[in-house]
Amino acid sequence: LEAQLDALAERKESVEMRRGKGLMQGVVVSGRPVGEIINKAIENGLFVLSAGTDVLRFVPPLIITEADIDEMAEKLERSF
């Protein structure tokens, strides 16, 4: 999960950085409303939450698989 979110931060200018520990992760977003990204993510079949006005929060279940993370990263990429 950390590697996928770090890669997203490198590819997207609006993602400043990833932060968190273990499976509790967040990405700091700038230049775009977080709500807009959340709405796009929901349209793409991905449920994400905000943590404040500039952070997308990810708290996946402990049984998440690598394939699930890859699918999440693809849907998140489309949401940006």
N, C-alpha and C positions, 0 to 999 in steps of 0.2 A: 504494500500500500504506500509506504513512504517513497519508494523508488518511482512509482507511477505518478505520485503527486509532485515529486521533485522534477520529474521530466516535464510535467505540465507547466510548472513554474518557469522552466527554461524556454518553453515554446511560446507561451502566452505572455504578452507584455502586461496585460491587466492582472496577472497573478504575481504578486510581489514575492511571496515566499510560502513555504509549508512550515507548519509548526505543530507540535504535539508529541505524544509518547505512545508507543505501541499502536493499538488500533484506534485510539482517540486522536484524530488528526483534524487539522483545519488548514485552509489556504486563505491568505490575506489577499483581498481583491481591491484594486484601485481603478478609478476611472469609469467604473460601471456600477450601477446599483445591484447589490447582491440579490434583491428580490427578482430582478429581471433574469438573472442566471438561474435562480431556483425555479422560476416558472418554466424556463426552457428545459431545464433538467427533468421536471415533472412531465412535460410534453414528450421527452425522450425516454420516459419510463424509469427515471432515476429519482429517488426521493432523497433530498438533502435538506439540511436545516441551516439556519444562520446562527451565528454567535456574535451578536452585536450588529453594527451596520456595515462592516467590511470583511467579515469572515464567513466562509462556507465551512460547515462542520460536518465531519464524517465520523460516525460511531457504528461501524458494522458489527454484526454478530460474531462471536468467537468462532463459529463454524464456517466462516467465509473461506472460499477456496481461491486459489490463484486465478482460476478461470473467471470467477465472479469479479475479482479485482480488475482483470483485464477488460471485462465487459463494462464495468463501472467507468473505467478510464476512457473507453471509447465513447460512451454516452456523455460523459462530462466534457470531453473535447468538443463534441457537437453542440453542447449547451453554451459554450463560450463563443 
